[in-house]
């Protein structure tokens, strides 16, 4: 029997590096993305990482198909944005300093926090049973971190919830409480979920919509560990029922709608 659980992942700092820039000023994704979350889950379960060249990490091969959802924690962000600080340091690794000292500046997230949802089948899948048990107990085989190994992440077992859930079909105006995909990657031949801005309604001037292009998967070819990106939205806008967004779930006890991806 499938179980939908959530836990609140927090850190003092986070840096989930964008691959666009490899020297000088470096930037972090603002939102936790699925490949990073899978790495954290792999650490919790004690799965291997990048052990073999030309292959995906062990945790990714075992967890890539796991449906997840991510919601920034209330009180930790402002309209979807986390606070940032600029950290400057010198990279003292020899190969980075052939001509001069390489000075790195990183835009680092300050006190990021995310509610992570997982749709697990612990009765059939042993990896998912292990995750279910360890998340509930607050135990991890390896120390999870948020992008860099000095930015340790944690969760309080008291934050773990088992949710009563149903698939959601809109009959009235509705709001999505998690991140959701505005349009699937074009290179995947999946049905697209397009949002028509004319069908969005806002209730007051303080409403917001946060957009970020985030990693969703790795490319199919394991020789190139490159991100497959998707357009994500986090908003408090209310949508008309004709808006088509796939894989929505209704969480009964918390009265929330999330998208699993």
PAPA-260231 format. One record per residue (C-alpha): residue in one letter; chain; x, y, z; residue number from 1. Coordinates in pm, whole numbers, plus 50000, padded with zeros to 5 digits. Layout:
node r:A&c:A&c1:X&c2:Y&c3:Z&k:NUM
...
This chain:
node r:X&c:A&c1:50000&c2:50000&c3:50000&k:1
node r:X&c:A&c1:50142&c2:50337&c3:49899&k:2
node r:X&c:A&c1:50213&c2:50591&c3:50173&k:3
node r:X&c:A&c1:50250&c2:50965&c3:50120&k:4
node r:X&c:A&c1:50475&c2:51115&c3:50387&k:5
node r:X&c:A&c1:50633&c2:51455&c3:50443&k:6
node r:X&c:A&c1:50923&c2:51583&c3:50652&k:7
node r:X&c:A&c1:51067&c2:51930&c3:50708&k:8
node r:X&c:A&c1:51428&c2:51956&c3:50586&k:9
node r:X&c:A&c1:51626&c2:52252&c3:50722&k:10
node r:X&c:A&c1:51981&c2:52390&c3:50712&k:11
node r:X&c:A&c1:52168&c2:52696&c3:50835&k:12
node r:X&c:A&c1:52307&c2:52751&c3:50485&k:13
node r:X&c:A&c1:52260&c2:52598&c3:50142&k:14
node r:X&c:A&c1:52439&c2:52616&c3:49809&k:15
node r:X&c:A&c1:52294&c2:52409&c3:49523&k:16
node r:X&c:A&c1:52531&c2:52526&c3:49252&k:17
node r:X&c:A&c1:52401&c2:52628&c3:48914&k:18
node r:X&c:A&c1:52626&c2:52474&c3:48646&k:19
node r:X&c:A&c1:52622&c2:52785&c3:48424&k:20
node r:X&c:A&c1:52937&c2:52937&c3:48579&k:21
node r:X&c:A&c1:53247&c2:52747&c3:48687&k:22
node r:X&c:A&c1:53473&c2:53027&c3:48812&k:23
node r:X&c:A&c1:53450&c2:53359&c3:48992&k:24
node r:X&c:A&c1:53093&c2:53448&c3:49090&k:25
node r:X&c:A&c1:52878&c2:53137&c3:49147&k:26
node r:X&c:A&c1:52506&c2:53111&c3:49210&k:27
node r:X&c:A&c1:52275&c2:52869&c3:49387&k:28
node r:X&c:A&c1:51933&c2:52745&c3:49294&k:29
node r:X&c:A&c1:51683&c2:52901&c3:49532&k:30
node r:X&c:A&c1:51454&c2:52601&c3:49558&k:31
node r:X&c:A&c1:51553&c2:52248&c3:49647&k:32
node r:X&c:A&c1:51524&c2:52043&c3:49328&k:33
node r:X&c:A&c1:51451&c2:51675&c3:49275&k:34
node r:X&c:A&c1:51804&c2:51549&c3:49192&k:35
node r:X&c:A&c1:51937&c2:51722&c3:49507&k:36
node r:X&c:A&c1:51654&c2:51575&c3:49715&k:37
node r:X&c:A&c1:51728&c2:51227&c3:49577&k:38
node r:X&c:A&c1:52090&c2:51270&c3:49688&k:39
node r:X&c:A&c1:51974&c2:51356&c3:50039&k:40
node r:X&c:A&c1:51744&c2:51053&c3:50042&k:41
node r:X&c:A&c1:52036&c2:50839&c3:49924&k:42
node r:X&c:A&c1:52245&c2:50964&c3:50217&k:43
node r:X&c:A&c1:51962&c2:50881&c3:50458&k:44
node r:X&c:A&c1:51931&c2:50528&c3:50317&k:45
node r:X&c:A&c1:52308&c2:50471&c3:50292&k:46
node r:X&c:A&c1:52315&c2:50431&c3:49913&k:47
node r:X&c:A&c1:52626&c2:50479&c3:49702&k:48
node r:X&c:A&c1:52704&c2:50788&c3:49500&k:49
node r:X&c:A&c1:52934&c2:50860&c3:49205&k:50
node r:X&c:A&c1:53132&c2:50538&c3:49220&k:51
node r:X&c:A&c1:53160&c2:50433&c3:48855&k:52
node r:X&c:A&c1:53246&c2:50654&c3:48560&k:53
node r:X&c:A&c1:52987&c2:50639&c3:48284&k:54
node r:X&c:A&c1:52707&c2:50540&c3:48521&k:55
node r:X&c:A&c1:52450&c2:50733&c3:48715&k:56
node r:X&c:A&c1:52501&c2:50754&c3:49094&k:57
node r:X&c:A&c1:52373&c2:50447&c3:49277&k:58
node r:X&c:A&c1:52109&c2:50647&c3:49466&k:59
node r:X&c:A&c1:51982&c2:50798&c3:49140&k:60
node r:X&c:A&c1:51948&c2:50461&c3:48968&k:61
node r:X&c:A&c1:51746&c2:50332&c3:49265&k:62
node r:X&c:A&c1:51532&c2:50640&c3:49338&k:63
node r:X&c:A&c1:51489&c2:50834&c3:49010&k:64
node r:X&c:A&c1:51133&c2:50707&c3:48966&k:65
node r:X&c:A&c1:51022&c2:50808&c3:49316&k:66
node r:X&c:A&c1:50740&c2:51068&c3:49303&k:67
node r:X&c:A&c1:50826&c2:51370&c3:49519&k:68
node r:X&c:A&c1:50694&c2:51717&c3:49592&k:69
node r:X&c:A&c1:50866&c2:52019&c3:49747&k:70
node r:X&c:A&c1:50717&c2:52313&c3:49937&k:71
node r:X&c:A&c1:50930&c2:52594&c3:50085&k:72
node r:X&c:A&c1:50872&c2:52612&c3:50459&k:73
node r:X&c:A&c1:50643&c2:52889&c3:50579&k:74
node r:X&c:A&c1:50832&c2:53156&c3:50772&k:75
node r:X&c:A&c1:51162&c2:53074&c3:50603&k:76
node r:X&c:A&c1:51106&c2:53251&c3:50273&k:77
node r:X&c:A&c1:50960&c2:53577&c3:50144&k:78
node r:X&c:A&c1:50732&c2:53522&c3:49844&k:79
node r:X&c:A&c1:50933&c2:53217&c3:49749&k:80
node r:X&c:A&c1:51276&c2:53376&c3:49796&k:81
node r:X&c:A&c1:51523&c2:53274&c3:50065&k:82
node r:X&c:A&c1:51770&c2:53521&c3:50210&k:83
node r:X&c:A&c1:52121&c2:53509&c3:50064&k:84
node r:X&c:A&c1:52467&c2:53612&c3:50170&k:85
node r:X&c:A&c1:52780&c2:53651&c3:49961&k:86
node r:X&c:A&c1:53066&c2:53426&c3:50080&k:87
node r:X&c:A&c1:53413&c2:53495&c3:49939&k:88
node r:X&c:A&c1:53703&c2:53252&c3:49969&k:89
node r:X&c:A&c1:54022&c2:53147&c3:49791&k:90
node r:X&c:A&c1:54029&c2:52809&c3:49621&k:91
node r:X&c:A&c1:54369&c2:52671&c3:49726&k:92
node r:X&c:A&c1:54352&c2:52353&c3:49519&k:93
node r:X&c:A&c1:54667&c2:52337&c3:49303&k:94
node r:X&c:A&c1:54502&c2:52284&c3:48965&k:95
node r:X&c:A&c1:54278&c2:52589&c3:49024&k:96
node r:X&c:A&c1:54575&c2:52820&c3:49081&k:97
node r:X&c:A&c1:54810&c2:52770&c3:48789&k:98
node r:X&c:A&c1:54854&c2:53142&c3:48727&k:99
node r:X&c:A&c1:54713&c2:53315&c3:49037&k:100
node r:X&c:A&c1:54496&c2:53247&c3:49339&k:101
node r:X&c:A&c1:54139&c2:53173&c3:49232&k:102
node r:X&c:A&c1:53894&c2:53384&c3:49434&k:103
node r:X&c:A&c1:53543&c2:53241&c3:49449&k:104
node r:X&c:A&c1:53226&c2:53426&c3:49547&k:105
node r:X&c:A&c1:52915&c2:53223&c3:49623&k:106
node r:X&c:A&c1:52561&c2:53354&c3:49665&k:107
node r:X&c:A&c1:52465&c2:53126&c3:49954&k:108
node r:X&c:A&c1:52114&c2:53063&c3:50088&k:109
node r:X&c:A&c1:52058&c2:53156&c3:50453&k:110
node r:X&c:A&c1:51840&c2:52927&c3:50667&k:111
node r:X&c:A&c1:51660&c2:52753&c3:50381&k:112
node r:X&c:A&c1:51386&c2:52505&c3:50468&k:113
node r:X&c:A&c1:51162&c2:52278&c3:50262&k:114
node r:X&c:A&c1:50875&c2:52041&c3:50329&k:115
node r:X&c:A&c1:50955&c2:51731&c3:50124&k:116
node r:X&c:A&c1:50677&c2:51493&c3:50020&k:117
node r:X&c:A&c1:50744&c2:51134&c3:49910&k:118
node r:X&c:A&c1:50502&c2:50878&c3:49767&k:119
node r:X&c:A&c1:50646&c2:50549&c3:49892&k:120
node r:X&c:A&c1:50546&c2:50185&c3:49856&k:121
node r:X&c:A&c1:50725&c2:50035&c3:50158&k:122
node r:X&c:A&c1:50545&c2:49701&c3:50142&k:123
node r:X&c:A&c1:50684&c2:49618&c3:49797&k:124
node r:X&c:A&c1:51005&c2:49822&c3:49760&k:125
node r:X&c:A&c1:51280&c2:49751&c3:50016&k:126
node r:X&c:A&c1:51465&c2:50077&c3:49942&k:127
node r:X&c:A&c1:51149&c2:50274&c3:50008&k:128
node r:X&c:A&c1:51077&c2:50076&c3:50325&k:129
node r:X&c:A&c1:51423&c2:50172&c3:50448&k:130
node r:X&c:A&c1:51356&c2:50538&c3:50369&k:131
node r:X&c:A&c1:51017&c2:50528&c3:50539&k:132
node r:X&c:A&c1:51161&c2:50383&c3:50860&k:133
node r:X&c:A&c1:51469&c2:50606&c3:50876&k:134
node r:X&c:A&c1:51283&c2:50928&c3:50805&k:135
node r:X&c:A&c1:51032&c2:50847&c3:51079&k:136
node r:X&c:A&c1:51312&c2:50768&c3:51326&k:137
node r:X&c:A&c1:51525&c2:51070&c3:51231&k:138
node r:X&c:A&c1:51820&c2:50846&c3:51141&k:139
node r:X&c:A&c1:52061&c2:50875&c3:50848&k:140
node r:X&c:A&c1:52352&c2:50655&c3:50744&k:141
node r:X&c:A&c1:52548&c2:50948&c3:50597&k:142
node r:X&c:A&c1:52524&c2:51313&c3:50699&k:143
node r:X&c:A&c1:52283&c2:51486&c3:50457&k:144
node r:X&c:A&c1:52386&c2:51827&c3:50332&k:145
node r:X&c:A&c1:52234&c2:52103&c3:50124&k:146
node r:X&c:A&c1:52458&c2:52134&c3:49822&k:147
node r:X&c:A&c1:52796&c2:52142&c3:50001&k:148
node r:X&c:A&c1:52920&c2:51900&c3:50264&k:149
node r:X&c:A&c1:52981&c2:52180&c3:50515&k:150
node r:X&c:A&c1:52614&c2:52281&c3:50498&k:151
node r:X&c:A&c1:52461&c2:52002&c3:50705&k:152
node r:X&c:A&c1:52085&c2:51948&c3:50677&k:153
node r:X&c:A&c1:51851&c2:51792&c3:50928&k:154
node r:X&c:A&c1:51488&c2:51718&c3:51005&k:155
node r:X&c:A&c1:51299&c2:51672&c3:51331&k:156
node r:X&c:A&c1:51119&c2:51334&c3:51347&k:157
node r:X&c:A&c1:50828&c2:51527&c3:51500&k:158
node r:X&c:A&c1:50782&c2:51699&c3:51163&k:159
node r:X&c:A&c1:50721&c2:51370&c3:50979&k:160
node r:X&c:A&c1:50360&c2:51318&c3:50874&k:161
node r:X&c:A&c1:50172&c2:51034&c3:50707&k:162
node r:X&c:A&c1:49903&c2:51190&c3:50490&k:163
node r:X&c:A&c1:49561&c2:51071&c3:50386&k:164
node r:X&c:A&c1:49549&c2:51154&c3:50017&k:165
node r:X&c:A&c1:49347&c2:51135&c3:49701&k:166
node r:X&c:A&c1:49416&c2:51236&c3:49344&k:167
node r:X&c:A&c1:49277&c2:51584&c3:49280&k:168
node r:X&c:A&c1:49048&c2:51694&c3:48999&k:169
node r:X&c:A&c1:48942&c2:52058&c3:49001&k:170
node r:X&c:A&c1:48571&c2:52138&c3:49008&k:171
node r:X&c:A&c1:48608&c2:52483&c3:49162&k:172
node r:X&c:A&c1:48882&c2:52744&c3:49190&k:173
node r:X&c:A&c1:49188&c2:52597&c3:49359&k:174
node r:X&c:A&c1:49539&c2:52675&c3:49480&k:175
node r:X&c:A&c1:49852&c2:52458&c3:49458&k:176
node r:X&c:A&c1:50060&c2:52470&c3:49777&k:177
node r:X&c:A&c1:50379&c2:52311&c3:49647&k:178
node r:X&c:A&c1:50613&c2:52381&c3:49362&k:179
node r:X&c:A&c1:50457&c2:52266&c3:49036&k:180
node r:X&c:A&c1:50569&c2:52231&c3:48676&k:181
node r:X&c:A&c1:50445&c2:52500&c3:48440&k:182
node r:X&c:A&c1:50556&c2:52311&c3:48131&k:183
node r:X&c:A&c1:50728&c2:51977&c3:48093&k:184
node r:X&c:A&c1:51071&c2:51967&c3:47921&k:185
node r:X&c:A&c1:51023&c2:51987&c3:47545&k:186
node r:X&c:A&c1:51270&c2:51710&c3:47468&k:187
node r:X&c:A&c1:51059&c2:51461&c3:47663&k:188
node r:X&c:A&c1:50757&c2:51354&c3:47463&k:189
node r:X&c:A&c1:50525&c2:51395&c3:47757&k:190
node r:X&c:A&c1:50192&c2:51571&c3:47749&k:191
node r:X&c:A&c1:50250&c2:51937&c3:47832&k:192
node r:X&c:A&c1:50080&c2:52113&c3:48121&k:193
node r:X&c:A&c1:50056&c2:52474&c3:48009&k:194
node r:X&c:A&c1:49924&c2:52751&c3:48233&k:195
node r:X&c:A&c1:49712&c2:53018&c3:48070&k:196
node r:X&c:A&c1:49773&c2:53343&c3:48258&k:197
node r:X&c:A&c1:49421&c2:53457&c3:48178&k:198
node r:X&c:A&c1:49280&c2:53180&c3:48399&k:199
node r:X&c:A&c1:49471&c2:53294&c3:48707&k:200
node r:X&c:A&c1:49295&c2:53506&c3:48966&k:201
node r:X&c:A&c1:49457&c2:53689&c3:49256&k:202
node r:X&c:A&c1:49274&c2:53796&c3:49568&k:203
node r:X&c:A&c1:49489&c2:54092&c3:49677&k:204
node r:X&c:A&c1:49781&c2:54309&c3:49578&k:205
node r:X&c:A&c1:50024&c2:54114&c3:49799&k:206
node r:X&c:A&c1:49985&c2:53793&c3:49597&k:207
node r:X&c:A&c1:50300&c2:53659&c3:49435&k:208
node r:X&c:A&c1:50427&c2:53413&c3:49176&k:209
node r:X&c:A&c1:50781&c2:53279&c3:49194&k:210
node r:X&c:A&c1:50930&c2:53119&c3:48879&k:211
node r:X&c:A&c1:51251&c2:52918&c3:48862&k:212
node r:X&c:A&c1:51399&c2:52683&c3:48604&k:213
node r:X&c:A&c1:51502&c2:52381&c3:48809&k:214
node r:X&c:A&c1:51660&c2:52041&c3:48746&k:215
node r:X&c:A&c1:51405&c2:51762&c3:48722&k:216
node r:X&c:A&c1:51613&c2:51464&c3:48602&k:217
node r:X&c:A&c1:51952&c2:51385&c3:48454&k:218
node r:X&c:A&c1:51989&c2:51340&c3:48080&k:219
node r:X&c:A&c1:51926&c2:50985&c3:47965&k:220
node r:X&c:A&c1:52293&c2:50933&c3:47874&k:221
node r:X&c:A&c1:52492&c2:50860&c3:48195&k:222
node r:X&c:A&c1:52819&c2:50961&c3:48027&k:223
node r:X&c:A&c1:52704&c2:51321&c3:48066&k:224
node r:X&c:A&c1:52573&c2:51399&c3:48413&k:225
node r:X&c:A&c1:52373&c2:51698&c3:48294&k:226
node r:X&c:A&c1:52044&c2:51829&c3:48429&k:227
node r:X&c:A&c1:51713&c2:51802&c3:48249&k:228
node r:X&c:A&c1:51537&c2:52130&c3:48339&k:229
node r:X&c:A&c1:51172&c2:52222&c3:48383&k:230
node r:X&c:A&c1:50991&c2:52549&c3:48450&k:231
node r:X&c:A&c1:50860&c2:52551&c3:48808&k:232
node r:X&c:A&c1:50618&c2:52787&c3:48981&k:233
node r:X&c:A&c1:50545&c2:52858&c3:49346&k:234
node r:X&c:A&c1:50254&c2:53095&c3:49404&k:235
node r:X&c:A&c1:49958&c2:53183&c3:49623&k:236
node r:X&c:A&c1:49745&c2:53255&c3:49315&k:237
node r:X&c:A&c1:49408&c2:53088&c3:49279&k:238
node r:X&c:A&c1:49341&c2:52901&c3:48955&k:239
node r:X&c:A&c1:49022&c2:52850&c3:48762&k:240
node r:X&c:A&c1:48912&c2:52484&c3:48739&k:241
node r:X&c:A&c1:48988&c2:52460&c3:48366&k:242
node r:X&c:A&c1:49363&c2:52488&c3:48432&k:243
node r:X&c:A&c1:49526&c2:52155&c3:48349&k:244
node r:X&c:A&c1:49808&c2:52053&c3:48583&k:245
node r:X&c:A&c1:49891&c2:51684&c3:48607&k:246
node r:X&c:A&c1:49963&c2:51467&c3:48913&k:247
node r:X&c:A&c1:49785&c2:51681&c3:49170&k:248
node r:X&c:A&c1:49707&c2:51527&c3:49509&k:249
node r:X&c:A&c1:49470&c2:51641&c3:49785&k:250
node r:X&c:A&c1:49600&c2:51601&c3:50141&k:251
node r:X&c:A&c1:49296&c2:51570&c3:50358&k:252
node r:X&c:A&c1:49416&c2:51646&c3:50709&k:253
node r:X&c:A&c1:49623&c2:51954&c3:50614&k:254
node r:X&c:A&c1:49382&c2:52074&c3:50341&k:255
node r:X&c:A&c1:49655&c2:52118&c3:50081&k:256
node r:X&c:A&c1:49702&c2:52044&c3:49712&k:257
node r:X&c:A&c1:50047&c2:51937&c3:49593&k:258
node r:X&c:A&c1:50197&c2:51819&c3:49266&k:259
node r:X&c:A&c1:50410&c2:51504&c3:49262&k:260
node r:X&c:A&c1:50681&c2:51492&c3:48995&k:261
